[in-house]
Amino acid sequence: MGKLDGKVAVITGGSSGIGLATAERFVEEGAKVFITGRRQSELDLAVNKIGKDITGIQGDVSNIQDLENLYRILQKQVTQIDILVVNAGIGNWASLEDITEEHYYKIFDINVKGALFSVQKALPLFRLGGSIILIGSIMASKGTPALSVYSASKAALRSFARSWIHELNELNIRVNVLSPGATETPGFLSIGGIGNQEIAEQFKASVASTIPRGRVGDTREVANVAVFLASEDSSYINGSEILVDGGVLQI
């Protein structure tokens, strides 16, 4: 028996990194999973990799029409949603003097607007007693030069959770934030190496030296916590932020 047997889960940004690892773990635990992503080719690769109980639906979470289309498709295939993982997000460097409107809107449209309407549009399909997991970041609580817009966007998710637990209480839907620290994803390595493997590895080693555990995280370690928050094991956890950061915010 899996922890998520018979559950239906939706994961935005599920074609790579933490989203893909979470989809894999959910399927292993018995869930039927739908993942979204902007690039059809990556979605196809993710679906083929997992191989069963997984469906990819192309769409951009910052586009309201794409979100409405996602839930129209879901409504034709399932009667309800049990779990929503709001994982789609981006982050780019920009110092204060270099921030542009384009930089601001690109990050906030995906990370904040996308999260808000991913949840809102899902509610008509949501089962009473379901679980919403917002993928945040320790950057919401840690000042980092040139990441102020990204950090602010993740702080918004923490605020959403605190408000939404009141609004969704009558539906018995829990909302929690899962905030990873440095985790070895394609996005993490591209930020450090800009396509250069050697530089990316040097970047990873440099980051690892600042983490009490002495290494960056693995995506499955984050996904394991997502399984916990999606399951009845966390039935009395609501409005909380769970850190998966190797201890960085404790020092």
MOTARA-V799015 format. One line per field, one symbol per residue. ss: DSSP state (H for helix, E for strand, L for the rest). A space follows every 10 residues. Layout:
# MOTARA-V799015
ss=???
This chain:
# MOTARA-V799015
ss=LLLLLLLEEE EELLLLHHHH HHHHHHHHLL LEEEEEELLH HHHHHHHHHH LLLEEEEELL LLLHHHHHHH HHHHHHHLLL EEEEEELLLL LLLLLHHHLL HHHHHHHHHH HHHHHHHHHH HHHHHEEEEE EEEEELLHHH LLLLLLLHHH HHHHHHHHHH HHHHHHHLHH HLLEEEEEEE LLELLHHHHH HHHLLLHHHH HHHHHHHHLL LLLLLLELHH HHHHHHHHHH LHHHLLLLLL EEEELLLHHH L
